[in-house]
């Protein structure tokens, strides 16, 4: 299951971040890494991106990278 598969209001724990390069480094700096709990706050129009929160940080992520962040409930 990925972050993009969750519904609005769902929470889950990140199990893997299957990204590379600058995007992975940026998400790690924001606290989105394995073992952290994330919550889906909402989706953009036509579900082209997802807004998630992790600790005190809110991040909007496009669909393609969000589908590479694996989670478990």
C-alpha positions as a printed NumPy array, in Angstrom:
array([[ 0.   ,  0.   ,  0.   ],
       [ 1.234,  3.513, -0.756],
       [ 0.484,  6.983,  0.593],
       [-1.629,  7.67 , -2.481],
       [-3.83 ,  4.612, -1.738],
       [-4.895,  6.016,  1.637],
       [-8.134,  7.951,  2.011],
       [-8.555, 11.411,  3.498],
       [-8.126, 11.233,  7.275],
       [-6.291,  7.87 ,  7.247],
       [-3.044,  7.426,  9.158],
       [-0.291,  4.92 ,  8.474],
       [ 3.362,  4.195,  9.204],
       [ 5.943,  4.643,  6.465],
       [ 7.698,  1.361,  5.687],
       [ 9.832,  2.412,  2.693],
       [10.599,  5.482,  0.612],
       [11.424,  4.17 , -2.866],
       [12.756,  7.448, -4.229],
       [16.27 ,  8.625, -4.99 ],
       [18.231, 11.825, -5.279],
       [17.134, 15.226, -4.118],
       [13.486, 14.381, -3.539],
       [14.313, 11.587, -1.092],
       [16.769, 13.856,  0.723],
       [14.182, 16.635,  0.957],
       [11.467, 14.327,  2.319],
       [13.912, 12.85 ,  4.832],
       [14.838, 16.36 ,  5.987],
       [11.13 , 17.054,  6.502],
       [10.783, 13.902,  8.621],
       [ 9.115, 11.6  ,  6.105],
       [11.158,  8.417,  6.472],
       [10.735,  4.781,  7.486],
       [ 9.059,  4.307, 10.846],
       [ 7.336,  7.704, 10.896],
       [ 3.557,  8.069, 11.078],
       [ 1.854, 10.069,  8.316],
       [-1.732, 11.26 ,  7.916],
       [-3.528, 12.171,  4.697],
       [-5.128, 15.601,  5.008],
       [-6.592, 15.783,  1.513],
       [-6.183, 15.562, -2.234],
       [-6.024, 18.195, -4.938],
       [-8.616, 18.54 , -7.644],
       [-8.541, 15.463, -9.937],
       [-6.233, 13.716, -7.372],
       [-3.033, 14.973, -8.986],
       [-1.35 , 15.47 , -5.582],
       [-1.842, 14.58 , -1.927],
       [-1.415, 16.682,  1.223],
       [ 0.092, 14.73 ,  4.123],
       [ 1.244, 15.598,  7.616],
       [ 4.134, 14.089,  9.51 ],
       [ 4.742, 15.41 , 13.031],
       [ 4.304, 19.202, 12.715],
       [ 5.075, 19.304,  8.979],
       [ 2.54 , 19.447,  6.15 ],
       [ 3.74 , 18.487,  2.679],
       [ 1.982, 18.35 , -0.685],
       [ 3.397, 15.581, -2.876],
       [ 2.632, 14.874, -6.526],
       [ 0.973, 11.583, -7.446],
       [ 4.05 ,  9.867, -8.908],
       [ 6.315, 10.277, -5.839],
       [ 3.416,  9.547, -3.45 ],
       [ 2.935,  6.185, -5.152],
       [ 6.548,  5.305, -4.248],
       [ 6.133,  5.872, -0.499],
       [ 5.048,  2.557,  0.968],
       [ 3.006,  2.488,  4.182],
       [ 1.294, -0.009,  6.476],
       [-1.693,  0.604,  8.692]])
